[in-house]
Amino acid sequence: MHFSNLQLFSVCVLIWGSTWVVITFQLGEVAPELSVAYRFLIAAAALFVFCRWRGYGLRFAASGHRDLFIFGAGMFCVSYIFVYHAELYIVSGMVAVAYSASPMINMWASRLFFGTPITARVSVAAALGIIGIVCVFGEEFSKISASRNLELGVLFTVLSVLASSVGSMVAMRTQKRRFATWPSMAWGMLYGGVLAFVYAVAVGRPITMDWSPSYVAALLYLALFGSIITFGCYLTLLKRIGAAQSSYVGVMVPVVALVVSFFFEKFAWGWMTTLGVALLLAGNVLMLRSPPVPHH
């Protein structure tokens, strides 16, 4: 079945927009590192079964496993450990906000590592997205200096975005080497999950499990929907339209997180919010629009 870029983009935005709040159901009894490990080990196990069922090859050369290890460490371990720790200090919507910078970071990183040209259209679209995010969450940003917890939460979030960007660049490298998406994800999530578990043991986190319905439901939702389905769509999008455009998912996700926050966390929606959302949508249309075909 072939999905359009818009369909892939929409799935990523809608599901990831909800995961920021779902993550909060995992905070508490289980250490963040272990929650990350459980999430991606479950996702990896499901993906390996899926790959076997579909007949995808799971063998890679040693150099391939090196890339997949770095991909998994950045995308599925380090970035998510920072996300989970960030949400201990700041609200989920604020964490989603910082990811609005990912298009700009990935745009310059892909330029640096792969020589990807930066067009004026993409630059303007990314700028509109970031300005829109600042408008939406401007009041929250003004509170950062008043609380050390906020500062710590923002630091963890920035580190998470940078680690995720490293993962995206390695994902682009594996795609240029023509690695299949699903087996790459399976190995990447396995490496990420194992690395998170090893780190949890190394720093002395107690190995526990929360069997409450809310934790288990959140874990399964994040593993199956928030990891397998969304990353499958995202990496397909990455292959089709490149890092800068596909990472614009990170700009639109906060809008969904904002709507969820409005209904569940009573987020105050003002005129600046409306302006910010309008700028985000304008940037979204500009970023994803196909470039004009030159006439001869």
C-alpha positions in Angstrom: 0.0 0.0 0.0 1.4 3.4 -1.0 0.8 6.4 1.3 1.2 10.0 0.2 3.6 12.3 1.9 0.7 14.2 3.4 -0.7 10.9 4.9 2.7 10.0 6.3 3.2 13.5 7.7 -0.3 13.5 9.3 0.2 10.2 11.0 3.5 11.4 12.6 2.0 14.7 13.7 -1.2 13.2 15.2 0.4 10.3 17.1 3.5 12.1 18.2 1.4 15.1 19.2 -0.4 12.8 21.8 2.7 11.0 23.0 4.1 14.0 24.9 1.2 13.7 27.4 1.2 9.9 27.4 4.8 9.9 28.5 3.7 11.7 31.7 1.8 8.4 32.7 5.2 6.7 32.8 6.9 9.1 35.2 7.0 8.0 38.8 7.7 4.5 40.0 9.9 3.4 37.1 13.2 5.2 36.3 13.0 7.2 33.0 15.9 5.2 31.6 14.0 1.9 32.2 10.8 3.3 30.7 12.8 4.1 27.6 14.4 0.7 27.6 11.1 -1.2 28.0 9.5 1.0 25.2 12.1 0.3 22.6 12.8 -3.3 23.5 9.1 -4.1 23.0 9.1 -2.1 19.8 12.2 -3.9 18.5 10.8 -7.3 19.4 7.6 -6.6 17.4 9.6 -5.2 14.5 11.8 -8.3 14.3 8.7 -10.5 14.2 7.2 -8.3 11.5 10.4 -8.4 9.4 10.5 -12.2 9.6 6.9 -12.4 8.6 7.4 -10.1 5.6 10.7 -11.8 4.6 12.9 -8.7 5.1 16.6 -9.5 5.4 18.0 -8.7 8.8 21.7 -9.2 8.1 24.1 -6.3 8.0 27.8 -6.0 7.6 29.9 -4.9 10.6 30.1 -1.3 9.3 26.3 -1.4 8.9 25.8 -2.4 12.5 28.1 0.5 13.5 25.9 3.0 11.8 22.7 1.3 13.2 24.2 1.4 16.7 24.9 5.2 16.4 21.4 5.6 14.9 19.8 3.7 17.8 21.9 5.5 20.4 21.0 8.9 19.2 17.4 8.5 18.1 16.0 5.9 20.5 18.2 6.1 23.6 19.9 9.4 24.4 17.2 11.7 23.0 14.4 9.9 24.8 16.2 9.6 28.1 16.6 13.4 28.0 12.9 13.8 27.0 11.7 11.7 29.9 14.0 13.6 32.4 12.8 16.9 30.9 9.2 16.1 31.6 10.0 15.6 35.2 10.7 19.3 35.4 8.5 21.0 32.8 5.1 20.4 31.2 4.9 18.2 28.2 3.9 21.0 25.8 7.1 22.9 26.6 9.2 19.8 25.6 7.3 19.6 22.3 8.0 23.3 21.8 11.8 22.8 21.7 11.4 20.3 18.9 10.2 23.1 16.7 13.9 24.0 16.3 14.6 20.6 14.7 14.0 21.6 11.1 16.5 24.4 11.3 19.1 22.2 13.0 18.6 19.3 10.6 18.7 21.7 7.7 22.1 23.0 8.6 23.3 19.5 9.6 22.3 17.9 6.3 24.0 20.9 4.6 27.2 20.3 6.6 27.4 16.5 6.3 25.7 15.8 2.9 25.9 19.1 1.0 22.2 19.4 0.8 21.3 22.8 -0.6 19.3 25.2 1.6 16.7 26.9 -0.4 15.1 30.3 0.5 11.7 28.6 0.6 12.8 26.0 3.2 14.6 28.7 5.3 11.5 31.0 5.3 9.2 28.0 6.2 11.5 26.9 9.1 11.6 30.6 10.3 7.8 30.9 10.2 7.5 27.7 12.2 9.9 28.8 15.0 8.3 32.3 15.2 4.9 30.6 15.4 6.1 28.4 18.3 7.4 31.4 20.1 4.1 33.2 19.7 2.2 30.1 21.0 4.3 29.5 24.1 5.7 33.0 24.6 4.2 33.3 28.1 5.7 30.0 29.2 9.1 31.1 27.9 9.0 34.2 30.1 8.8 32.0 33.2 12.0 30.1 32.5 14.4 32.5 34.4 12.2 32.3 37.5 12.7 28.6 38.1 15.8 26.4 38.2 13.6 23.4 37.4 12.5 25.1 34.2 16.1 25.8 33.3 17.0 22.2 33.9 14.0 21.0 31.9 14.9 23.2 29.0 18.6 22.0 29.1 17.5 18.4 28.9 15.1 19.2 26.0 17.8 20.9 24.0 20.2 18.0 24.5 17.4 15.7 23.4 16.8 17.7 20.2 20.6 17.6 19.4 20.8 13.8 20.0 17.7 13.3 17.8 19.4 15.3 15.1 22.5 13.1 15.2 20.1 10.1 14.8 18.4 11.7 11.8 21.8 12.3 10.1 22.9 8.7 10.6 19.5 7.6 9.3 20.1 9.6 6.2 23.5 7.9 5.8 22.0 4.4 6.2 19.3 5.3 3.6 22.1 6.5 1.2 23.6 3.0 1.7 20.2 1.6 0.7 19.4 0.0 4.1 15.8 -1.2 4.2 13.6 1.0 6.6 12.0 -1.7 8.8 15.1 -3.8 9.5 17.1 -0.6 10.2 14.4 0.4 12.7 14.4 -3.0 14.3 18.2 -3.0 14.9 18.2 0.7 15.9 15.5 0.2 18.5 17.2 -2.9 19.8 20.5 -1.1 20.2 18.7 1.9 21.8 16.7 -0.2 24.2 19.7 -2.3 25.3 21.8 0.8 25.7 19.2 2.5 27.8 18.9 -0.6 30.0 22.7 -0.9 30.4 22.9 2.7 31.4 20.1 2.3 33.9 22.0 -0.6 35.5 25.3 1.2 35.4 24.0 4.3 37.3 22.3 2.1 39.9 18.6 2.6 38.9 16.4 0.0 40.6 15.0 -2.5 38.1 11.3 -2.2 38.6 8.1 -2.5 36.7 4.8 -0.7 37.2 1.9 -3.1 36.4 -0.8 -0.4 36.8 -3.2 -0.2 33.8 -2.2 3.4 33.1 1.5 2.6 32.9 1.1 -0.6 30.8 -1.4 1.1 28.4 1.0 4.0 28.0 3.9 1.7 27.5 2.2 -0.3 24.8 0.8 2.8 23.0 4.3 4.4 23.0 6.0 1.2 21.8 3.6 0.3 19.1 2.0 3.5 17.9 4.5 6.2 19.2 7.6 4.2 18.0 6.9 1.6 15.3 4.1 3.3 13.2 5.3 6.8 13.6 9.0 6.2 13.0 8.2 4.0 10.0 6.2 6.9 8.5 8.9 9.4 9.5 11.8 7.5 8.0 9.9 6.9 4.8 9.2 10.6 4.7 12.9 11.3 5.4 13.9 9.1 2.4 11.4 10.9 0.1 11.7 14.5 0.9 14.9 14.9 3.0 15.8 15.9 6.6 14.8 19.5 6.6 11.3 19.0 5.2 10.5 15.8 7.1 11.7 17.2 10.4 9.0 19.9 10.0 6.9 17.2 11.8 8.7 18.5 14.9 7.1 21.9 14.3 3.6 20.7 13.8 3.6 18.2 16.7 3.4 21.0 19.3 0.2 22.3 17.7 -1.4 18.9 18.4 0.2 18.8 21.9 -1.3 22.3 22.4 -4.8 21.1 21.6 -4.4 18.1 23.9 -3.1 20.4 26.6 -6.1 22.7 26.0 -8.5 19.9 26.8 -6.6 18.0 29.4 -4.4 20.6 31.1 -6.6 23.7 30.6 -4.0 25.5 28.5 -5.0 29.2 28.2 -5.7 29.9 24.5 -5.2 33.6 23.6 -4.8 35.7 20.4 -1.1 35.1 20.4 -1.8 31.3 20.3 -4.1 31.8 17.2 -1.4 33.9 15.5 1.3 31.3 16.3 -0.8 28.4 14.9 -1.6 30.4 11.7 2.2 31.0 11.2 2.9 27.3 11.8 0.3 26.2 9.3 1.6 28.8 6.7 5.2 27.4 7.2 3.9 23.9 7.0 2.3 24.5 3.6 5.4 26.3 2.3 7.8 23.6 3.6 5.9 20.6 2.1 5.0 22.2 -1.2 6.7 20.6 -4.2 9.3 22.9 -5.8 8.2 24.3 -9.2 9.2 22.3 -12.2 11.5 24.4 -14.5 10.2 25.0 -18.0 12.5 24.6 -21.0 
